[in-house]
Amino acid sequence: FIHQALSEISRCLKPGGRFVSITFAQPFFRKRLYARSEYDWSIRHQSYGEGFEYFVFVMTKGEELSTQDAALEKSLLEGPSPAAASAVSLQQEDKGDFLSYIDP
């Protein structure tokens, strides 16, 4: 649903038009949604507040993604590396009887 909404917002913006998003979601999470070259916009963000922080994102139509945002998009499209996937699969299930494995 989010991708569809962002695609429509991008379609409606004229070159130089801006989409402003004000949110409590950290840039780590929001940029994963906004950093797509198909939207044809650049992304800037600023944080405000102390302790109760909020973030303002400004996407400008017709500008390219920054190098960092383009790299983020590429990494998201490629998915996790095989090493990361195998590390997850090597984890053992917690069985709750871990105390019996402790040497006296």
N, C-alpha and C positions, 0 to 999 in steps of 0.2 A: 504494500500500500504506500509506504513512504517513497519508494522509487517512482511510483506512478505520480504521486503528488509533486515531487521535485521536478520530474520531467515536464509536467504541465506548467509549473512556475517558470521553468527555463524557457519553455516555448512562448509564453506570454510576454516575457521581458524583451524589450528592444535593446539593441546594442548600447552599452553604457548604463542600462537600467540596473537597479539594485534590488536584491532580495535581502531583507534584514530579519534575522532570527535571534530572539532573546530567550535564553534558556538557562536552567540550572545544570544542564548536562555538560560535563567536562569536555574540552576539545578532543581528548583521546577518543571519546565515543562519537561526538558529532561529526568530526572530520571524516570518519569512516563512512558516513552517509553522504556528505557534501562533496567529497573529493572524487569526482567523476568527470573525465574530459568530455563525455557526451553532453553534459549540461552546459558546456562552453562558458564557464565562468571562473573567476579567480575567487579565492577565499581569504578574508582577513578576519581576525578575531581579537577581541579585547576583553579582559576580565575586570570586574568591578566588585567592590565590597571586600570586607574582611570578616572572616569567620563564616559568613553566609554569602558566599561568592556566587555571582551570576556572570554569564558570558554573552557577549554580543558578537554575532557573526554577520559579516557583510559579504555577500556574493555579488560580483559585478559582471554582468553579461558581456561577452565578447573579449574577455581577458583570459590569458592562459593560466592554468594551475601553476603554482610555484614548483620549483624542483622537488621540494620535500613532499608536497601534496601529490605530485605526479608519481613519486616513488611509493607513497602510501597506496595510491590506487593500484599500481602495478603489483605490489605485494599482496593486496587483498584479492586481486584477480587470479594470481598464481596459487593462492591457498598456502597452507602450512608446508614447510619444508619436510622432506622425508625424515630427516633427523628428528625434528620436533614431533612428528607423528609417531615415530618408533619410541621416543622417550615416554610418551604418554602410555603406549601399550605395554611398556616394561613395568609400570607401576603395579604393585600387588594389591589385591583387595584387602581392606582392613577387616579382620575376622573377629576382633573384639577380645581374643585370647592372647594378646601380645605380651601380657605379663608372664605367661608360662614360658616364654622364650628368654627371659632375663636370667643370666647366670647368678647364682648366690654369691 
